[in-house]
Amino acid sequence: MRIVIDILIVISIFFAFAGVVGMLRMPDSFCRMQSSTNIATLGVLGVIIAGVLYAAFYLHDGAMAVKLVFMGIFYIITNPIAGHAICRGGYKHGVRPTKKYEVDKYGEDMVEE
Amino acid sequence: MIMPELLFFAVCFIVLALCLLFRLIQGPSVVDRAVTADSIDILSDMALILFALYSGRSVFLDIAFITAILGFIGSTIVARYLEGRL
């Protein structure tokens, strides 16, 4: 069981590391936003599952495990909402991708308004 | 049984959050800074969860949960402000 917990946390650290490298190296604001969502979902899930296993099997603390489950549900629900809201707000504020893309439906709709 | 490697993993998360400070200082636009602050919030939450598991005290879990809620509310309010509806 200890090995399973360690492997889950190491997987989570790997995804968090990939997200951090993406946020430092990506050329564009929207690309960086995409790799921050990588941290928020895959980096969280491993720690949450490992924490539930550890609290249930080693600490014998049921309240801690339930609290961790609720924290996981909260992260999974709220992070896409925050990412979508801040992406739309940034686009309306005037942040544009550095490359000129072929398909930009949202920009066309904004011009028509 | 106490697993001492949980502290090592928590230090790994803290080091990743410190690497993100570079983007927080240098970020070219407002959106980068808001998203990076949210990510630093989440990484420090992970370190708090691991420390709560290590020490066996659930106070740190409460602190992590409240920090997560505050980060979500903060990024949503920044998004509404950028949209021009606040």
N, CA and C atoms of all chains as a GROMACS GRO file, in nm:
protein
  597
    1MET      N    1   0.082  -0.121   0.000
    1MET     CA    2   0.000   0.000   0.000
    1MET      C    3   0.087   0.127   0.000
    2ARG      N    4   0.198   0.120   0.074
    2ARG     CA    5   0.288   0.236   0.077
    2ARG      C    6   0.345   0.266  -0.060
    3ILE      N    7   0.377   0.160  -0.137
    3ILE     CA    8   0.432   0.179  -0.271
    3ILE      C    9   0.326   0.241  -0.363
    4VAL      N   10   0.202   0.198  -0.347
    4VAL     CA   11   0.094   0.254  -0.430
    4VAL      C   12   0.078   0.404  -0.404
    5ILE      N   13   0.081   0.442  -0.275
    5ILE     CA   14   0.068   0.585  -0.240
    5ILE      C   15   0.184   0.665  -0.298
    6ASP      N   16   0.307   0.609  -0.287
    6ASP     CA   17   0.423   0.681  -0.340
    6ASP      C   18   0.413   0.698  -0.491
    7ILE      N   19   0.368   0.592  -0.561
    7ILE     CA   20   0.360   0.601  -0.707
    7ILE      C   21   0.255   0.703  -0.748
    8LEU      N   22   0.143   0.708  -0.677
    8LEU     CA   23   0.040   0.807  -0.712
    8LEU      C   24   0.091   0.949  -0.694
    9ILE      N   25   0.164   0.973  -0.582
    9ILE     CA   26   0.213   1.110  -0.560
    9ILE      C   27   0.322   1.145  -0.661
   10VAL      N   28   0.404   1.046  -0.701
   10VAL     CA   29   0.508   1.076  -0.800
   10VAL      C   30   0.447   1.107  -0.936
   11ILE      N   31   0.340   1.035  -0.973
   11ILE     CA   32   0.270   1.067  -1.098
   11ILE      C   33   0.214   1.210  -1.093
   12SER      N   34   0.158   1.245  -0.980
   12SER     CA   35   0.103   1.379  -0.964
   12SER      C   36   0.212   1.486  -0.974
   13ILE      N   37   0.328   1.458  -0.912
   13ILE     CA   38   0.439   1.554  -0.921
   13ILE      C   39   0.489   1.565  -1.064
   14PHE      N   40   0.487   1.453  -1.138
   14PHE     CA   41   0.530   1.459  -1.279
   14PHE      C   42   0.438   1.550  -1.359
   15PHE      N   43   0.305   1.535  -1.340
   15PHE     CA   44   0.213   1.619  -1.418
   15PHE      C   45   0.224   1.765  -1.376
   16ALA      N   46   0.246   1.790  -1.246
   16ALA     CA   47   0.263   1.928  -1.201
   16ALA      C   48   0.391   1.987  -1.261
   17PHE      N   49   0.497   1.905  -1.269
   17PHE     CA   50   0.622   1.953  -1.329
   17PHE      C   51   0.603   1.984  -1.477
   18ALA      N   52   0.528   1.898  -1.548
   18ALA     CA   53   0.501   1.924  -1.689
   18ALA      C   54   0.423   2.053  -1.707
   19GLY      N   55   0.326   2.077  -1.618
   19GLY     CA   56   0.249   2.200  -1.626
   19GLY      C   57   0.333   2.322  -1.599
   20VAL      N   58   0.425   2.311  -1.501
   20VAL     CA   59   0.510   2.427  -1.469
   20VAL      C   60   0.604   2.457  -1.583
   21VAL      N   61   0.662   2.353  -1.644
   21VAL     CA   62   0.751   2.375  -1.759
   21VAL      C   63   0.673   2.436  -1.875
   22GLY      N   64   0.548   2.389  -1.895
   22GLY     CA   65   0.465   2.448  -2.000
   22GLY      C   66   0.435   2.593  -1.973
   23MET      N   67   0.408   2.627  -1.845
   23MET     CA   68   0.378   2.766  -1.815
   23MET      C   69   0.501   2.855  -1.830
   24LEU      N   70   0.620   2.798  -1.809
   24LEU     CA   71   0.738   2.882  -1.824
   24LEU      C   72   0.782   2.894  -1.969
   25ARG      N   73   0.749   2.796  -2.054
   25ARG     CA   74   0.809   2.790  -2.187
   25ARG      C   75   0.714   2.819  -2.302
   26MET      N   76   0.582   2.814  -2.276
   26MET     CA   77   0.487   2.831  -2.387
   26MET      C   78   0.491   2.974  -2.440
   27PRO      N   79   0.470   2.993  -2.570
   27PRO     CA   80   0.490   3.127  -2.627
   27PRO      C   81   0.372   3.221  -2.612
   28ASP      N   82   0.258   3.173  -2.562
   28ASP     CA   83   0.133   3.246  -2.581
   28ASP      C   84   0.053   3.245  -2.452
   29SER      N   85  -0.032   3.342  -2.431
   29SER     CA   86  -0.110   3.345  -2.307
   29SER      C   87  -0.208   3.228  -2.300
   30PHE      N   88  -0.271   3.197  -2.414
   30PHE     CA   89  -0.374   3.092  -2.410
   30PHE      C   90  -0.311   2.954  -2.398
   31CYS      N   91  -0.193   2.935  -2.457
   31CYS     CA   92  -0.122   2.809  -2.437
   31CYS      C   93  -0.083   2.791  -2.292
   32ARG      N   94  -0.040   2.900  -2.229
   32ARG     CA   95  -0.003   2.891  -2.087
   32ARG      C   96  -0.124   2.859  -2.002
   33MET      N   97  -0.241   2.914  -2.039
   33MET     CA   98  -0.363   2.882  -1.966
   33MET      C   99  -0.395   2.734  -1.975
   34GLN      N  100  -0.374   2.677  -2.092
   34GLN     CA  101  -0.402   2.534  -2.112
   34GLN      C  102  -0.311   2.449  -2.024
   35SER      N  103  -0.184   2.484  -2.012
   35SER     CA  104  -0.098   2.400  -1.928
   35SER      C  105  -0.123   2.426  -1.780
   36SER      N  106  -0.181   2.542  -1.744
   36SER     CA  107  -0.216   2.559  -1.602
   36SER      C  108  -0.334   2.470  -1.566
   37THR      N  109  -0.423   2.442  -1.661
   37THR     CA  110  -0.532   2.347  -1.631
   37THR      C  111  -0.478   2.206  -1.611
   38ASN      N  112  -0.366   2.176  -1.676
   38ASN     CA  113  -0.298   2.049  -1.656
   38ASN      C  114  -0.256   2.032  -1.510
   39ILE      N  115  -0.200   2.138  -1.452
   39ILE     CA  116  -0.164   2.132  -1.309
   39ILE      C  117  -0.288   2.109  -1.225
   40ALA      N  118  -0.396   2.183  -1.257
   40ALA     CA  119  -0.509   2.187  -1.166
   40ALA      C  120  -0.588   2.058  -1.166
   41THR      N  121  -0.588   1.981  -1.273
   41THR     CA  122  -0.668   1.858  -1.270
   41THR      C  123  -0.581   1.734  -1.244
   42LEU      N  124  -0.485   1.708  -1.332
   42LEU     CA  125  -0.408   1.584  -1.316
   42LEU      C  126  -0.312   1.591  -1.199
   43GLY      N  127  -0.262   1.712  -1.167
   43GLY     CA  128  -0.172   1.722  -1.054
   43GLY      C  129  -0.243   1.706  -0.920
   44VAL      N  130  -0.373   1.742  -0.920
   44VAL     CA  131  -0.446   1.733  -0.794
   44VAL      C  132  -0.494   1.591  -0.768
   45LEU      N  133  -0.540   1.523  -0.874
   45LEU     CA  134  -0.608   1.395  -0.855
   45LEU      C  135  -0.521   1.290  -0.788
   46GLY      N  136  -0.394   1.283  -0.826
   46GLY     CA  137  -0.306   1.183  -0.766
   46GLY      C  138  -0.288   1.205  -0.617
   47VAL      N  139  -0.267   1.331  -0.577
   47VAL     CA  140  -0.249   1.362  -0.435
   47VAL      C  141  -0.377   1.332  -0.358
   48ILE      N  142  -0.493   1.365  -0.418
   48ILE     CA  143  -0.620   1.342  -0.348
   48ILE      C  144  -0.642   1.192  -0.326
   49ILE      N  145  -0.621   1.110  -0.431
   49ILE     CA  146  -0.646   0.967  -0.417
   49ILE      C  147  -0.547   0.905  -0.318
   50ALA      N  148  -0.420   0.948  -0.326
   50ALA     CA  149  -0.320   0.897  -0.232
   50ALA      C  150  -0.353   0.939  -0.090
   51GLY      N  151  -0.403   1.060  -0.072
   51GLY     CA  152  -0.439   1.106   0.061
   51GLY      C  153  -0.556   1.030   0.119
   52VAL      N  154  -0.656   0.998   0.032
   52VAL     CA  155  -0.770   0.918   0.081
   52VAL      C  156  -0.723   0.779   0.124
   53LEU      N  157  -0.635   0.717   0.045
   53LEU     CA  158  -0.583   0.585   0.082
   53LEU      C  159  -0.506   0.591   0.214
   54TYR      N  160  -0.420   0.694   0.226
   54TYR     CA  161  -0.337   0.705   0.346
   54TYR      C  162  -0.422   0.731   0.470
   55ALA      N  163  -0.521   0.822   0.456
   55ALA     CA  164  -0.605   0.854   0.572
   55ALA      C  165  -0.694   0.737   0.610
   56ALA      N  166  -0.733   0.657   0.511
   56ALA     CA  167  -0.824   0.547   0.544
   56ALA      C  168  -0.749   0.426   0.599
   57PHE      N  169  -0.629   0.400   0.550
   57PHE     CA  170  -0.563   0.275   0.587
   57PHE      C  171  -0.457   0.290   0.694
   58TYR      N  172  -0.396   0.412   0.704
   58TYR     CA  173  -0.289   0.427   0.803
   58TYR      C  174  -0.334   0.510   0.922
   59LEU      N  175  -0.401   0.624   0.895
   59LEU     CA  176  -0.439   0.709   1.007
   59LEU      C  177  -0.568   0.664   1.072
   60HIS      N  178  -0.650   0.583   1.001
   60HIS     CA  179  -0.783   0.539   1.047
   60HIS      C  180  -0.868   0.658   1.088
   61ASP      N  181  -0.866   0.761   1.002
   61ASP     CA  182  -0.937   0.885   1.029
   61ASP      C  183  -1.039   0.906   0.918
   62GLY      N  184  -1.165   0.874   0.946
   62GLY     CA  185  -1.266   0.881   0.842
   62GLY      C  186  -1.299   1.023   0.801
   63ALA      N  187  -1.296   1.116   0.896
   63ALA     CA  188  -1.332   1.254   0.865
   63ALA      C  189  -1.234   1.316   0.767
   64MET      N  190  -1.105   1.282   0.784
   64MET     CA  191  -1.003   1.335   0.694
   64MET      C  192  -1.023   1.283   0.552
   65ALA      N  193  -1.060   1.154   0.538
   65ALA     CA  194  -1.080   1.097   0.405
   65ALA      C  195  -1.198   1.161   0.336
   66VAL      N  196  -1.307   1.182   0.410
   66VAL     CA  197  -1.426   1.244   0.350
   66VAL      C  198  -1.396   1.388   0.309
   67LYS      N  199  -1.319   1.457   0.394
   67LYS     CA  200  -1.282   1.595   0.362
   67LYS      C  201  -1.197   1.600   0.234
   68LEU      N  202  -1.107   1.504   0.221
   68LEU     CA  203  -1.024   1.500   0.100
   68LEU      C  204  -1.108   1.472  -0.024
   69VAL      N  205  -1.208   1.382  -0.011
   69VAL     CA  206  -1.296   1.354  -0.126
   69VAL      C  207  -1.370   1.480  -0.168
   70PHE      N  208  -1.420   1.556  -0.069
   70PHE     CA  209  -1.490   1.680  -0.104
   70PHE      C  210  -1.397   1.781  -0.168
   71MET      N  211  -1.272   1.787  -0.119
   71MET     CA  212  -1.176   1.877  -0.182
   71MET      C  213  -1.151   1.840  -0.327
   72GLY      N  214  -1.143   1.709  -0.355
   72GLY     CA  215  -1.122   1.665  -0.493
   72GLY      C  216  -1.238   1.702  -0.582
   73ILE      N  217  -1.362   1.681  -0.531
   73ILE     CA  218  -1.480   1.717  -0.611
   73ILE      C  219  -1.482   1.867  -0.638
   74PHE      N  220  -1.445   1.947  -0.535
   74PHE     CA  221  -1.443   2.093  -0.551
   74PHE      C  222  -1.344   2.135  -0.658
   75TYR      N  223  -1.221   2.075  -0.654
   75TYR     CA  224  -1.122   2.111  -0.756
   75TYR      C  225  -1.170   2.074  -0.895
   76ILE      N  226  -1.226   1.953  -0.909
   76ILE     CA  227  -1.267   1.909  -1.042
   76ILE      C  228  -1.379   1.996  -1.097
   77ILE      N  229  -1.469   2.043  -1.009
   77ILE     CA  230  -1.579   2.127  -1.059
   77ILE      C  231  -1.530   2.268  -1.091
   78THR      N  232  -1.452   2.330  -0.999
   78THR     CA  233  -1.430   2.474  -1.014
   78THR      C  234  -1.318   2.511  -1.110
   79ASN      N  235  -1.222   2.423  -1.136
   79ASN     CA  236  -1.111   2.468  -1.218
   79ASN      C  237  -1.147   2.493  -1.364
   80PRO      N  238  -1.228   2.407  -1.430
   80PRO     CA  239  -1.270   2.445  -1.566
   80PRO      C  240  -1.352   2.573  -1.570
   81ILE      N  241  -1.433   2.597  -1.466
   81ILE     CA  242  -1.514   2.720  -1.464
   81ILE      C  243  -1.423   2.842  -1.459
   82ALA      N  244  -1.323   2.838  -1.369
   82ALA     CA  245  -1.232   2.952  -1.356
   82ALA      C  246  -1.152   2.972  -1.484
   83GLY      N  247  -1.105   2.861  -1.545
   83GLY     CA  248  -1.028   2.873  -1.669
   83GLY      C  249  -1.109   2.933  -1.781
   84HIS      N  250  -1.234   2.888  -1.796
   84HIS     CA  251  -1.319   2.940  -1.903
   84HIS      C  252  -1.349   3.088  -1.882
   85ALA      N  253  -1.380   3.124  -1.756
   85ALA     CA  254  -1.416   3.264  -1.728
   85ALA      C  255  -1.298   3.355  -1.754
   86ILE      N  256  -1.178   3.313  -1.710
   86ILE     CA  257  -1.064   3.404  -1.725
   86ILE      C  258  -1.018   3.408  -1.870
   87CYS      N  259  -1.042   3.301  -1.947
   87CYS     CA  260  -1.007   3.303  -2.089
   87CYS      C  261  -1.097   3.402  -2.164
   88ARG      N  262  -1.228   3.397  -2.134
   88ARG     CA  263  -1.320   3.488  -2.202
   88ARG      C  264  -1.295   3.633  -2.161
   89GLY      N  265  -1.269   3.653  -2.032
   89GLY     CA  266  -1.240   3.788  -1.986
   89GLY      C  267  -1.115   3.845  -2.049
   90GLY      N  268  -1.011   3.761  -2.062
   90GLY     CA  269  -0.889   3.807  -2.126
   90GLY      C  270  -0.909   3.838  -2.273
   91TYR      N  271  -0.991   3.757  -2.340
   91TYR     CA  272  -1.014   3.784  -2.483
   91TYR      C  273  -1.091   3.915  -2.502
   92LYS      N  274  -1.188   3.940  -2.412
   92LYS     CA  275  -1.262   4.065  -2.424
   92LYS      C  276  -1.178   4.186  -2.385
   93HIS      N  277  -1.076   4.160  -2.297
   93HIS     CA  278  -0.992   4.270  -2.253
   93HIS      C  279  -0.891   4.310  -2.360
   94GLY      N  280  -0.865   4.220  -2.456
   94GLY     CA  281  -0.775   4.258  -2.564
   94GLY      C  282  -0.651   4.172  -2.577
   95VAL      N  283  -0.642   4.063  -2.500
   95VAL     CA  284  -0.529   3.972  -2.516
   95VAL      C  285  -0.556   3.884  -2.638
   96ARG      N  286  -0.461   3.883  -2.731
   96ARG     CA  287  -0.479   3.803  -2.853
   96ARG      C  288  -0.366   3.702  -2.866
   97PRO      N  289  -0.389   3.591  -2.937
   97PRO     CA  290  -0.277   3.500  -2.967
   97PRO      C  291  -0.175   3.568  -3.056
   98THR      N  292  -0.049   3.527  -3.042
   98THR     CA  293   0.056   3.593  -3.118
   98THR      C  294   0.048   3.560  -3.266
   99LYS      N  295   0.008   3.435  -3.297
   99LYS     CA  296  -0.010   3.400  -3.437
   99LYS      C  297  -0.149   3.440  -3.484
  100LYS      N  298  -0.164   3.466  -3.613
  100LYS     CA  299  -0.296   3.493  -3.668
  100LYS      C  300  -0.355   3.360  -3.714
  101TYR      N  301  -0.460   3.315  -3.646
  101TYR     CA  302  -0.515   3.184  -3.677
  101TYR      C  303  -0.619   3.193  -3.787
  102GLU      N  304  -0.647   3.078  -3.849
  102GLU     CA  305  -0.743   3.074  -3.958
  102GLU      C  306  -0.886   3.088  -3.906
  103VAL      N  307  -0.917   3.010  -3.800
  103VAL     CA  308  -1.054   3.008  -3.749
  103VAL      C  309  -1.058   3.085  -3.620
  104ASP      N  310  -1.132   3.195  -3.616
  104ASP     CA  311  -1.144   3.275  -3.495
  104ASP      C  312  -1.289   3.321  -3.484
  105LYS      N  313  -1.378   3.226  -3.453
  105LYS     CA  314  -1.521   3.256  -3.456
  105LYS      C  315  -1.559   3.358  -3.350
  106TYR      N  316  -1.494   3.349  -3.234
  106TYR     CA  317  -1.532   3.439  -3.126
  106TYR      C  318  -1.497   3.583  -3.159
  107GLY      N  319  -1.380   3.603  -3.224
  107GLY     CA  320  -1.343   3.737  -3.265
  107GLY      C  321  -1.438   3.793  -3.370
  108GLU      N  322  -1.481   3.707  -3.465
  108GLU     CA  323  -1.576   3.754  -3.567
  108GLU      C  324  -1.708   3.796  -3.503
  109ASP      N  325  -1.755   3.715  -3.405
  109ASP     CA  326  -1.879   3.751  -3.337
  109ASP      C  327  -1.865   3.883  -3.262
  110MET      N  328  -1.750   3.903  -3.200
  110MET     CA  329  -1.731   4.028  -3.127
  110MET      C  330  -1.728   4.147  -3.219
  111VAL      N  331  -1.672   4.131  -3.340
  111VAL     CA  332  -1.669   4.242  -3.434
  111VAL      C  333  -1.810   4.275  -3.483
  112GLU      N  334  -1.893   4.169  -3.503
  112GLU     CA  335  -2.028   4.194  -3.551
  112GLU      C  336  -2.113   4.265  -3.447
  113GLU      N  337  -2.087   4.236  -3.317
  113GLU     CA  338  -2.162   4.308  -3.215
  113GLU      C  339  -2.126   4.456  -3.219
  114MET      N  340   0.200   0.418   1.141
  114MET     CA  341   0.327   0.430   1.068
  114MET      C  342   0.335   0.569   1.002
  115ILE      N  343   0.449   0.629   1.011
  115ILE     CA  344   0.469   0.762   0.952
  115ILE      C  345   0.557   0.747   0.829
  116MET      N  346   0.509   0.807   0.720
  116MET     CA  347   0.588   0.802   0.595
  116MET      C  348   0.668   0.930   0.584
  117PRO      N  349   0.799   0.928   0.601
  117PRO     CA  350   0.877   1.054   0.596
  117PRO      C  351   0.893   1.109   0.456
  118GLU      N  352   0.863   1.029   0.351
  118GLU     CA  353   0.881   1.083   0.216
  118GLU      C  354   0.772   1.182   0.179
  119LEU      N  355   0.664   1.188   0.258
  119LEU     CA  356   0.560   1.288   0.230
  119LEU      C  357   0.616   1.429   0.242
  120LEU      N  358   0.707   1.450   0.338
  120LEU     CA  359   0.770   1.582   0.350
  120LEU      C  360   0.853   1.615   0.227
  121PHE      N  361   0.923   1.514   0.175
  121PHE     CA  362   1.004   1.536   0.054
  121PHE      C  363   0.916   1.576  -0.065
  122PHE      N  364   0.799   1.508  -0.079
  122PHE     CA  365   0.709   1.543  -0.189
  122PHE      C  366   0.652   1.683  -0.170
  123ALA      N  367   0.623   1.720  -0.044
  123ALA     CA  368   0.573   1.855  -0.018
  123ALA      C  369   0.678   1.960  -0.057
  124VAL      N  370   0.805   1.931  -0.028
  124VAL     CA  371   0.911   2.025  -0.067
  124VAL      C  372   0.922   2.033  -0.219
  125CYS      N  373   0.898   1.921  -0.289
  125CYS     CA  374   0.897   1.924  -0.436
  125CYS      C  375   0.789   2.019  -0.488
  126PHE      N  376   0.668   2.010  -0.429
  126PHE     CA  377   0.562   2.101  -0.474
  126PHE      C  378   0.596   2.246  -0.445
  127ILE      N  379   0.660   2.272  -0.329
  127ILE     CA  380   0.696   2.410  -0.296
  127ILE      C  381   0.800   2.462  -0.396
  128VAL      N  382   0.895   2.376  -0.436
  128VAL     CA  383   0.996   2.419  -0.534
  128VAL      C  384   0.931   2.451  -0.668
  129LEU      N  385   0.831   2.370  -0.710
  129LEU     CA  386   0.760   2.400  -0.834
  129LEU      C  387   0.687   2.534  -0.824
  130ALA      N  388   0.626   2.561  -0.708
  130ALA     CA  389   0.556   2.689  -0.692
  130ALA      C  390   0.655   2.805  -0.696
  131LEU      N  391   0.775   2.786  -0.640
  131LEU     CA  392   0.876   2.894  -0.647
  131LEU      C  393   0.923   2.916  -0.790
  132CYS      N  394   0.927   2.809  -0.872
  132CYS     CA  395   0.962   2.828  -1.013
  132CYS      C  396   0.857   2.913  -1.084
  133LEU      N  397   0.731   2.899  -1.042
  133LEU     CA  398   0.626   2.978  -1.108
  133LEU      C  399   0.633   3.125  -1.073
  134LEU      N  400   0.704   3.162  -0.966
  134LEU     CA  401   0.715   3.304  -0.930
  134LEU      C  402   0.779   3.385  -1.043
  135PHE      N  403   0.867   3.319  -1.120
  135PHE     CA  404   0.930   3.388  -1.232
  135PHE      C  405   0.826   3.437  -1.332
  136ARG      N  406   0.730   3.347  -1.364
  136ARG     CA  407   0.626   3.387  -1.458
  136ARG      C  408   0.534   3.493  -1.397
  137LEU      N  409   0.515   3.486  -1.265
  137LEU     CA  410   0.430   3.585  -1.199
  137LEU      C  411   0.491   3.724  -1.208
  138ILE      N  412   0.625   3.733  -1.197
  138ILE     CA  413   0.690   3.863  -1.204
  138ILE      C  414   0.698   3.911  -1.349
  139GLN      N  415   0.732   3.820  -1.442
  139GLN     CA  416   0.768   3.860  -1.576
  139GLN      C  417   0.650   3.857  -1.673
  140GLY      N  418   0.532   3.804  -1.628
  140GLY     CA  419   0.424   3.779  -1.722
  140GLY      C  420   0.382   3.900  -1.802
  141PRO      N  421   0.367   3.887  -1.934
  141PRO     CA  422   0.344   4.006  -2.017
  141PRO      C  423   0.206   4.066  -1.999
  142SER      N  424   0.106   3.988  -1.964
  142SER     CA  425  -0.029   4.044  -1.958
  142SER      C  426  -0.094   4.012  -1.823
  143VAL      N  427  -0.214   4.065  -1.804
  143VAL     CA  428  -0.285   4.046  -1.678
  143VAL      C  429  -0.329   3.901  -1.662
  144VAL      N  430  -0.368   3.839  -1.774
  144VAL     CA  431  -0.421   3.703  -1.771
  144VAL      C  432  -0.316   3.605  -1.722
  145ASP      N  433  -0.192   3.625  -1.768
  145ASP     CA  434  -0.082   3.537  -1.723
  145ASP      C  435  -0.065   3.546  -1.573
  146ARG      N  436  -0.071   3.667  -1.521
  146ARG     CA  437  -0.048   3.683  -1.378
  146ARG      C  438  -0.160   3.620  -1.297
  147ALA      N  439  -0.286   3.638  -1.342
  147ALA     CA  440  -0.398   3.581  -1.267
  147ALA      C  441  -0.392   3.428  -1.268
  148VAL      N  442  -0.364   3.370  -1.386
  148VAL     CA  443  -0.359   3.224  -1.397
  148VAL      C  444  -0.243   3.168  -1.316
  149THR      N  445  -0.129   3.239  -1.318
  149THR     CA  446  -0.014   3.191  -1.243
  149THR      C  447  -0.037   3.198  -1.093
  150ALA      N  448  -0.107   3.304  -1.048
  150ALA     CA  449  -0.137   3.312  -0.905
  150ALA      C  450  -0.228   3.197  -0.863
  151ASP      N  451  -0.324   3.163  -0.949
  151ASP     CA  452  -0.412   3.050  -0.919
  151ASP      C  453  -0.332   2.919  -0.912
  152SER      N  454  -0.236   2.903  -1.002
  152SER     CA  455  -0.158   2.779  -1.003
  152SER      C  456  -0.069   2.769  -0.879
  153ILE      N  457  -0.012   2.883  -0.836
  153ILE     CA  458   0.071   2.882  -0.714
  153ILE      C  459  -0.015   2.846  -0.594
  154ASP      N  460  -0.137   2.897  -0.594
  154ASP     CA  461  -0.234   2.863  -0.490
  154ASP      C  462  -0.257   2.712  -0.483
  155ILE      N  463  -0.280   2.652  -0.600
  155ILE     CA  464  -0.309   2.509  -0.604
  155ILE      C  465  -0.188   2.426  -0.561
  156LEU      N  466  -0.068   2.467  -0.604
  156LEU     CA  467   0.051   2.390  -0.566
  156LEU      C  468   0.079   2.399  -0.416
  157SER      N  469   0.058   2.518  -0.358
  157SER     CA  470   0.079   2.527  -0.213
  157SER      C  471  -0.030   2.451  -0.138
  158ASP      N  472  -0.151   2.440  -0.199
  158ASP     CA  473  -0.254   2.356  -0.139
  158ASP      C  474  -0.210   2.210  -0.134
  159MET      N  475  -0.146   2.165  -0.243
  159MET     CA  476  -0.100   2.027  -0.244
  159MET      C  477   0.004   2.002  -0.135
  160ALA      N  478   0.094   2.100  -0.116
  160ALA     CA  479   0.195   2.085  -0.010
  160ALA      C  480   0.129   2.082   0.126
  161LEU      N  481   0.022   2.163   0.145
  161LEU     CA  482  -0.048   2.164   0.273
  161LEU      C  483  -0.117   2.030   0.299
  162ILE      N  484  -0.176   1.971   0.192
  162ILE     CA  485  -0.242   1.841   0.208
  162ILE      C  486  -0.141   1.736   0.249
  163LEU      N  487  -0.023   1.736   0.184
  163LEU     CA  488   0.078   1.636   0.218
  163LEU      C  489   0.129   1.656   0.360
  164PHE      N  490   0.142   1.783   0.403
  164PHE     CA  491   0.188   1.804   0.541
  164PHE      C  492   0.081   1.764   0.642
  165ALA      N  493  -0.048   1.783   0.605
  165ALA     CA  494  -0.155   1.738   0.694
  165ALA      C  495  -0.153   1.586   0.708
  166LEU      N  496  -0.125   1.516   0.596
  166LEU     CA  497  -0.116   1.369   0.604
  166LEU      C  498   0.004   1.327   0.687
  167TYR      N  499   0.114   1.402   0.675
  167TYR     CA  500   0.236   1.364   0.748
  167TYR      C  501   0.218   1.382   0.898
  168SER      N  502   0.158   1.497   0.936
  168SER     CA  503   0.148   1.524   1.079
  168SER      C  504   0.022   1.465   1.140
  169GLY      N  505  -0.077   1.425   1.057
  169GLY     CA  506  -0.198   1.365   1.109
  169GLY      C  507  -0.296   1.464   1.169
  170ARG      N  508  -0.274   1.592   1.146
  170ARG     CA  509  -0.366   1.693   1.198
  170ARG      C  510  -0.452   1.745   1.084
  171SER      N  511  -0.580   1.756   1.105
  171SER     CA  512  -0.669   1.794   0.995
  171SER      C  513  -0.692   1.945   0.988
  172VAL      N  514  -0.622   2.022   1.071
  172VAL     CA  515  -0.635   2.167   1.064
  172VAL      C  516  -0.579   2.218   0.931
  173PHE      N  517  -0.469   2.155   0.886
  173PHE     CA  518  -0.407   2.198   0.761
  173PHE      C  519  -0.496   2.168   0.641
  174LEU      N  520  -0.579   2.063   0.652
  174LEU     CA  521  -0.675   2.036   0.545
  174LEU      C  522  -0.778   2.148   0.536
  175ASP      N  523  -0.824   2.197   0.652
  175ASP     CA  524  -0.919   2.309   0.650
  175ASP      C  525  -0.857   2.432   0.586
  176ILE      N  526  -0.730   2.457   0.623
  176ILE     CA  527  -0.661   2.574   0.565
  176ILE      C  528  -0.649   2.560   0.414
  177ALA      N  529  -0.616   2.440   0.367
  177ALA     CA  530  -0.602   2.418   0.223
  177ALA      C  531  -0.735   2.436   0.152
  178PHE      N  532  -0.842   2.388   0.213
  178PHE     CA  533  -0.975   2.400   0.151
  178PHE      C  534  -1.015   2.547   0.138
  179ILE      N  535  -0.993   2.623   0.246
  179ILE     CA  536  -1.030   2.765   0.242
  179ILE      C  537  -0.944   2.840   0.140
  180THR      N  538  -0.816   2.802   0.131
  180THR     CA  539  -0.731   2.868   0.031
  180THR      C  540  -0.777   2.837  -0.111
  181ALA      N  541  -0.824   2.713  -0.133
  181ALA     CA  542  -0.874   2.678  -0.266
  181ALA      C  543  -0.998   2.759  -0.301
  182ILE      N  544  -1.090   2.774  -0.203
  182ILE     CA  545  -1.211   2.852  -0.228
  182ILE      C  546  -1.175   2.997  -0.258
  183LEU      N  547  -1.079   3.053  -0.180
  183LEU     CA  548  -1.041   3.193  -0.203
  183LEU      C  549  -0.974   3.211  -0.339
  184GLY      N  550  -0.894   3.112  -0.382
  184GLY     CA  551  -0.832   3.122  -0.514
  184GLY      C  552  -0.934   3.121  -0.625
  185PHE      N  553  -1.035   3.034  -0.614
  185PHE     CA  554  -1.139   3.027  -0.717
  185PHE      C  555  -1.217   3.158  -0.724
  186ILE      N  556  -1.256   3.212  -0.605
  186ILE     CA  557  -1.332   3.337  -0.604
  186ILE      C  558  -1.247   3.451  -0.661
  187GLY      N  559  -1.117   3.453  -0.626
  187GLY     CA  560  -1.031   3.559  -0.676
  187GLY      C  561  -1.016   3.556  -0.827
  188SER      N  562  -0.994   3.438  -0.885
  188SER     CA  563  -0.975   3.433  -1.030
  188SER      C  564  -1.105   3.464  -1.102
  189THR      N  565  -1.219   3.423  -1.046
  189THR     CA  566  -1.346   3.455  -1.110
  189THR      C  567  -1.374   3.605  -1.105
  190ILE      N  568  -1.338   3.669  -0.993
  190ILE     CA  569  -1.361   3.814  -0.984
  190ILE      C  570  -1.270   3.889  -1.080
  191VAL      N  571  -1.144   3.841  -1.096
  191VAL     CA  572  -1.054   3.904  -1.193
  191VAL      C  573  -1.109   3.888  -1.334
  192ALA      N  574  -1.168   3.770  -1.364
  192ALA     CA  575  -1.226   3.748  -1.496
  192ALA      C  576  -1.343   3.842  -1.521
  193ARG      N  577  -1.429   3.859  -1.421
  193ARG     CA  578  -1.543   3.950  -1.439
  193ARG      C  579  -1.496   4.094  -1.457
  194TYR      N  580  -1.390   4.131  -1.385
  194TYR     CA  581  -1.338   4.268  -1.400
  194TYR      C  582  -1.281   4.290  -1.539
  195LEU      N  583  -1.210   4.189  -1.591
  195LEU     CA  584  -1.154   4.206  -1.726
  195LEU      C  585  -1.263   4.211  -1.830
  196GLU      N  586  -1.376   4.141  -1.802
  196GLU     CA  587  -1.485   4.142  -1.897
  196GLU      C  588  -1.559   4.276  -1.899
  197GLY      N  589  -1.541   4.355  -1.792
  197GLY     CA  590  -1.601   4.486  -1.790
  197GLY      C  591  -1.738   4.490  -1.726
  198ARG      N  592  -1.772   4.388  -1.646
  198ARG     CA  593  -1.905   4.384  -1.586
  198ARG      C  594  -1.900   4.401  -1.435
  199LEU      N  595  -1.793   4.460  -1.383
  199LEU     CA  596  -1.784   4.472  -1.238
  199LEU      C  597  -1.784   4.620  -1.199
   0.00000   0.00000   0.00000
